[in-house]
């Protein structure tokens, strides 16, 4: 079985983006989007590790109803810092800054992003924000919850609120710059023949994500700035003691932070669209519906923030409008799930590791989305808000969704990124462990939540213990499932089997060049003559394979 | 806490909890059905259409507008049924019934202070009779808290500088969890208590056993004296240099800027703490601010005194039902009942 037409010259000892230059300076001053993606990969992995450690302490503390492992003050810092690190320094940059950075130019046939220097700058900004945040955590930590709600954050907390806020504020600019870079690149640098509707759905998802990054992130920056002003100078914006309105903060905060959920999950949906199509050798069912549903989510995502305020003294009528819109925004997500499922009909499905992650994503994202309906339903949300039901719901979206997509994508493009294959057996095994561990961790939390267990509780009534023991057991399994890929991926960088340019035999542009690619991605400018996910271009059918029926008849 | 025969549902002990559970079961049923349907189809396809030959290529497929329409419209209709049901219960519960007993709740780090309109005070406990409508009027002394009773399926944020309300009618005697559900700092998870629902006779016994305390209205009356409100608003709230207060609560008030406001808790509180914000038509902005001089609890007492003026005053010019000095400071007058005071 031969590969698709390539745009590289396959010579044995070729120069690629990794061995083109050596030395620390060649990495720290690089303008190559692929190297910058690796810089991001290293740094977000470090942050993921720190956030994971905090999660471990949370689960250990909650093993027993009494607050016996950590003090209340420490526990409050631990869950706050888990949230801040995971959301702002892992989930938001995860897929766009690593896989997106690496693949957006390659998938559209470009040499680099539109602004390579800004791309490098965005990593330094991210790193600066991260270092300031880590410093704040080491200096004394923060205990406001990742939501920074006033007036607790502005008046009552005795922790490093302003320093942490500054770190988050700064890292937001890296998000804005990345979004800007993607939008300009996708508009202006597509290869000849790469029309909008030939774009892989990964690109559509990143385009939609970039829109949210550019439009939403400034609002959280302003909000954090105002909160810091309030804390330092008591200017009277949010604190009722000086005439401010604490609910205004919540409106501004969620105006960004709800769309931020889509910053986290839309790129994941883009990855899953790639995996589903490529590992079943089918074009995505309803390509345009999947593409436009990303844009619909980006737009409607900005109109649902008020569903975080159903019990926060918001007007009854505002509550009803936000409830309606929240139900409406579920539809584009449902459309994606249906189209992915329909794509599998009469497909040729392989069970490679990335596909296992993609199938896991669909299952867990479906549960996450379905439980979102409970929280959009006003009367039920009154009971459920700020309980463990909410905690379980958003972990299904962010871990079951984003993290699984990220891991699936990382495995899928690993041969392209590193030029090495990972061990397939270990890959499948860890995907299974992650899936089992994840469900055991978070399914019991839905039940604890409906029974009334509030979130952010250091100690809890003993009748909730059984659910917490299950959760902690699941989290241990999940932790093991995440350590395994960490080890074998590192191992494979040196000892893995060398990867072919196109190990999965796929039509996407990124597979039509060497693994790892040369610095300029393609030695000749690619000319695109095929549709997205076109596995059987008539003129190449001979060399690629045969239609299933023809094989069966023979 | 789980006594219901249905697993994983908390005790249902208010008139609302059954309605919320019914919607919850509807949501659970529909979402479980679709989750199983999607997973089932997915697993079926993944097994049936597994790759058998390394070089097999499935026929590409065109999309279908018909299918897309079906799986957009049907979920949308189902989602709208969920929306309508949830909104209906929420809307019904948003307005406390007029005849509800009022209980004041003040949250502070990290305790709940509760005062009944008859004067009894409690901390982290709320005693209520079964079968009677109870309205909670809530505020915070510091940061945001949230008054959550899982067995009643009710929850509402408790904000500083603002009054929020929620109401319930308990249906089953017993002791139920009371949680703070908005993160409020170090001992957030210790800001818990119990709601004790009693038979009406037991409740009356409990009330009389704790009867020695002053009711908030009487305490408020004393505050009016000591803060000097009487000099402008009159000993019986009949008004003077300041607007009359008797009969004010719940009425519409005309302001100098031609706007109208309803005299509710928030308006009275604002007029005490920031009197210049809304000036009653026909009066001069001469009232000083009392910000920082009255605590949230004292504010509640003053407000409940002003409320008490409403009932007793219109017919009590000569024989006041409640003892003598019916003083009332601060805040603008209403239109109807002011002139007949003396």
Interface residues (C-beta under 8 A of the other chain):
Chain A: X1 X67 X72 X73 X76 X143 X145 X149 X151 X152 X155 X156 X157 X240 X241 X243 X246 X247 X280 X281 X282 X283 X285 X286 X287 X288 X289 X310 X311 X312 X313 X316 X319 X320 X323 X324 X327 X328 X330 X331 X334 X335 X337 X338 X339 X341 X342 X344 X345 X346 X347 X348 X349 X350 X351 X359 X362 X363 X366 X367 X370 X371 X373 X374 X376 X377 X378 X379 X380 X381 X382 X383 X385 X386 X387 X447 X450 X451 X452 X454 X455 X456 X457 X458 X459 X460 X461 X463 X534 X535 X536 X541 X544 X545 X546 X547 X548 X549 X551
Chain B: X1 X2 X8 X9 X10 X16 X19 X20 X23 X24 X27 X31 X34 X35 X38 X39 X41 X42 X45 X46 X49 X50 X51 X52 X53 X54 X55 X56 X57 X58 X59 X60 X61 X63 X64 X67 X68 X71 X72 X75 X76 X79 X80 X82 X83 X85 X86 X87 X88 X89 X90 X91 X93 X94 X109 X142 X143 X144 X146 X148 X150 X151 X153 X154 X155 X156 X157 X159 X160 X161 X162 X164 X177 X179 X180 X181 X182 X183 X184 X185 X186 X187 X188 X189 X190 X192 X274
